[in-house]
Amino acid sequence: MTTPVTVVGAGLGGLTLARVLHLHGIAVRVYEAEPTAEDRTQGGQLDLHEYNGQRALADAGLTAQFQAIIHEGGEATRILSAQGAYLLDLPDDGTGHRPEVLRGDLRRILLESLPANTIHWGKKLTAAKPLGDGRHTLTFTDGTSVTSSLLVGADGAWSKIRPLLSAARPEYVGTSFIETYLYDADRKHPAAGEAVGAGALSALAPGKGIMAHREQGGVLHTYVALSKPLEWITGMDFTDPATATRQVAAEFDGWAPELTALITDGDTPPVPRAIYRLPVGHRWDRVPGVTLIGDAAHLMSPFAGEGANLAMFDGAELGKALAAHPDDAEAALAAYEADMFSRSEQFAAESDANHRRLFDDRAPQGLLDLFAAAGQAG
């Protein structure tokens, strides 16, 4: 290709695409709204799947770097009742296929794999407009603009590139997370640390749940799930952390104290995370010169654990498609989109089904059934 590929968004998907393009000698420019790579924390742990996330890293030539950041023991899984009884306790015996890594570490190895001038930081997009012939102009809040001959939206749930292709907008799924952290857990929060164990904990009931991961350094990272109207979540005053914490904890009255401590004893203010999705099977007609990857293309709930994995796989597959069609970008985009639409619909449907199963009137039985179906129960 004679002109650089323009990527909006330096998340995991955009960076994987940039890395694969770089390996194939294709010029790429990535525009990212954040001022620097260290501007904010990058979230918690991710399990990288053999069939997509790990394949993407292999295509990016980063398998060794990935193996160096794996959280050993992090695949251990526990399911507890609301009263703290063990319903399932699976240790990490080293035979699993979904190793856990911190999102920030994963982003770091991708950033380190790119030439220094690849990412243009502090470029918050205000508008993307078609110019015809597959070209687009991008305008940023700093007053600058660029023209692209091949544009990729890797800019997440509220993508500003998506409207060039689709009128779809994310919709609330009916469940929100409230995020908390406990630090130095084994010393300061031993009961909660024992409940979580070495890896992941899930304690579910109809319409609610407490889900936590142990991260390296004795960190317990918790997502408290509540199936509530969006107005209930947005109506809470999270600028008053103590009051918000009490409101959330009240939803778990009568639960085991080692579980509710993950809410009440947080070392950081609680942060609301409303969960959104695009329609299952979201797709668009081919538009010259532009496509989407990751959440921009197929935002889904996190209940199949596929979001980051799919974003990286999208990036790798698009990069390989462009390398395979160096003189016909439209053929590359068409081939990439056909495959992406199919796989994303499958996983979006799975995420939706799991969301319903985890918090329905049978909870936590639905989660236990998922492990039994995978041959991991008992």
KARANOR-V656128 format. One record per pair of residues at least 6 apart in sequence whose C-alpha atoms are under 6 Angstrom apart, sorted by the first residue. I is the first residue (numbers start at 1). J is the second residue. Records with the same first field share a line. If there is no record, write none. Layout:
BEGIN
I=J / J
END
This chain:
BEGIN
1=326
4=27 / 28
5=28 / 150
6=28 / 29 / 151
7=30 / 152
8=30 / 31 / 153 / 154 / 155
9=31 / 32 / 154 / 155
10=32
12=312
13=311 / 312 / 315
14=154
16=312 / 315 / 316
17=315 / 316 / 319
19=60
20=60 / 319
21=319
29=118
30=119 / 120
31=120 / 123
32=121 / 123
33=122 / 123 / 124
34=122
35=121 / 122
36=121
42=103 / 104
44=102 / 103
45=101 / 102 / 103
46=100 / 101
47=98 / 99 / 100
48=54 / 98 / 99
49=98
52=309 / 313
53=309 / 312 / 313
56=312 / 313 / 316
57=63
70=100 / 101
71=100 / 101
73=92
74=100 / 199
75=92 / 199
76=90 / 91 / 92 / 198 / 199
77=89 / 90 / 199 / 200
78=88 / 89 / 201
79=87 / 88 / 201 / 202 / 203
80=86 / 87 / 203
81=203
82=255
83=255 / 256
84=256
123=140
124=140 / 141
125=139 / 140
126=139 / 140
127=138 / 139
128=137 / 138
129=136 / 137
130=136
134=288 / 289
135=148 / 149
136=147 / 148
137=146 / 147
138=145 / 146
139=145
149=289
150=289 / 290
151=290
152=290 / 291 / 292
153=161 / 292
154=293
155=296
156=295 / 296
157=295 / 296
159=296
170=276 / 277 / 278
171=276 / 277
172=275 / 276
173=275 / 276
174=227
175=226 / 227 / 228
176=225 / 226 / 273 / 274 / 275
177=223 / 224 / 225 / 272 / 273
178=223 / 224 / 271 / 272 / 273
179=222 / 223 / 270 / 271
180=222 / 266 / 270
181=220 / 221 / 266 / 267 / 268
182=219 / 220 / 266 / 267
183=219
184=218
185=193 / 218
186=193
191=258
192=258
199=213 / 214
200=212 / 213
201=211 / 212
202=210 / 211
203=209 / 210
204=363 / 364
205=363 / 364
206=359 / 360 / 361 / 363
207=227 / 359
208=225 / 226
209=224 / 225
210=224
211=222 / 223
212=221 / 222
213=220 / 221
214=220
238=244
241=269
277=299 / 300 / 301
278=299
280=345 / 348
281=345
293=314
294=311
300=348
301=351
303=351 / 354 / 355
304=351
318=336
321=332
322=332
325=332
357=366
358=366 / 367
371=377
END
